Amino acid sequence: MKKKNLLFVPFLAMALVGCNTNDEMVGVPPAESLPGVNTVSFTNNTSLVIGEGQTDVKAAVSRAANPATENPAYGLGMCASFDEALAEKGITCADCFILSASGNYSEVVAPNLDNKKYVYVPAGYTLTINQNLESSLILFVDGALNVNAERLSNVEIQCWGVLNLSKDVKLYKSKVFAAFGISGKNVDVALEDASVYSGGDFACKKLTTNNAVLRVDGQLSYSDSLSEFKKTGIYVDDALTLGHLSLTDGSELYVNCLLKVNSEMKVTASKVTALSILNKNAKLCQATIALPAAGCAKFTTLDFVNYDATTSNYLKFENVAGNNVTSGTQMALVVCDEFRFYKTDAVKEFTLGEDVYLNYNTACLAYNYEPIDLNGEYINAEGVVYIGGVKDCHLNFKVPAETPSYTDADVVLTIPTEIAAEEWFLKADDFAIRVDGQHQDVIQVKDGVTALENIRLTEEDLKVAVKGVANLEADKDYTYEVWLWIDENTWLETFTDADRAAWVSGDGAGTDITEACTIVGPKGYTLRKNVYKGLSGHADTPYIKVSIHITKDKE
């Protein structure tokens, strides 16, 4: 089916929680593995570094491979209206039985269908399905639909109105698309070979699935601890808070926010991916727990278990890419108070993926509590501290800060602080390289980075550096360009009329500050610079345009 416009924006950019001068506070997932906190890399093996010693720079990246798209339920959506649904089906209103009075299906629909397989419930009318349906019926609902039947088989429902489940129901080989959610708080719902999309909340008492796909763009909730997902793809585009969670037989759960399970989380031969996870007791067997870079999973008790039917057991924590914003760290963190293994050799079946930290208080055998020593560079690493607290879907933790350093082999442009009256923040974008005056399509920005944000302009001189200049071809003029924009929230609050006038004091449109800047680099290179500040855009946003010219001498 066609997806409704503006259904969701996966991996929304989240705000950085904060940092100090020694460590990096992590509360935002990055999109790609980037070479540095505030670095833009190019395909000619050079890079541009903006700022110095900052750990809270964020890099916006263009849409790349997103782990959410791998979830079987990710692509579920629905038509935006009844008219759009008709067009998609290639039918007209004349092909539909149109309800003209509210009532029970057995009374107002069944006797009048006349071999039609399409039913339309207009706004203002309510249809109650009061009998089991075993037909290829398609219902379009702009009004209200009450399901008071035990089984719907081979039925499709597209609802832009109200959808209520008032009786325990099994959906078999059926499709349900509800733009504004599904209400069934006091009923049991079973999905078998079924597809369900809920644009709003989906609430029921007990939810069991087998070979199904389920997407919920609002809140998913159920209360019965016997709820279970089997061979099912589940995508939740909001925070997910549950009392219990059970995934089996190849199920895949993706949560585009915080997954919080207050009691037991049981994952067997299945995978869980979430921005962050908070759980009291996890029982994992043939399980993969995936976090985005800068994601965090906190468990009170982590049980790596083995069941009788398990022939090849494994437990893996992995770091996945595909988000929109980076806070500077590429690491994810798994934290547990107690990590229990079902046997000594189970340590060999445990994999801590690349770029994942593991912090634990105790590790032991589950049956006799004999201590187990887990060793590795990223296990209980110095300076990695779980802080806790949830902000914008994320659990906060701290990692050792990464500070860029410049060497004699780098070209470094320094912009003096006197151009700014106080602390402001910059956004860097429009990165480009020209060779002998011509823009190069061959030389591209790597990792999809489109901007760097939160660059401080303070009492410290602002530095823009080019690294890897030894990789440049000799006797060619390379120009590295970048635009630095005063952050809108910053300058709207602090940029006075006097500041504006001073900013463009040079010619009324801008000020050439090239001579106020300095540039240094290694021997064997000819260096030039152009630095200009001005106002641009409909809001007269202050900017600094930087051009660094580098020519490598012939040997």
Secondary structure, DSSP 8 states (H G I E B T S, - for coil): ----TT---SS-------B-SSEEEE-S--SS--SSTTEEEBTTS-EEEESSS-S--EEEE-----GGGGSTTTT----SSHHHHHHHHT--GGGEEE--S-EEHHHHTGGG-TT--EEEE-TT-EEEE-S-EES--EEEESSEEEE--SEEES-EEEESSEEEE-S-EEEES-EEEETT-EEEEEEEEEEES-EEEESS-EEEEEEEEES-EEEESS-EE---TT-EEES-EEEESS-EEES-EEEETT-EEEEEEEEEEEEEEEEEEEEEEEEEEEEEEEEEEEEEEEEETT-EEEEEEEEE---TT-SS--EEEEEE---SEE-S---EEEEEEEEEESSGGGGGGEEE-TTEEEEEEEEEETTT--B-----TTBS-TT-EEEEEEETTEEEEEEE-------TTSEEEEE-GGG-SS-EEEEEEEEEEEETTEE-SSS-BGGGEEEEEEEEESSS-EEEEEE-GGGS-BT-EEEEEEEEEE-HHHHHHH--HHHHHHHTTTTSSEEE-GGG-EEE--TTEEEEEEEEEEEETTTTEEEEEEEEEEEE---
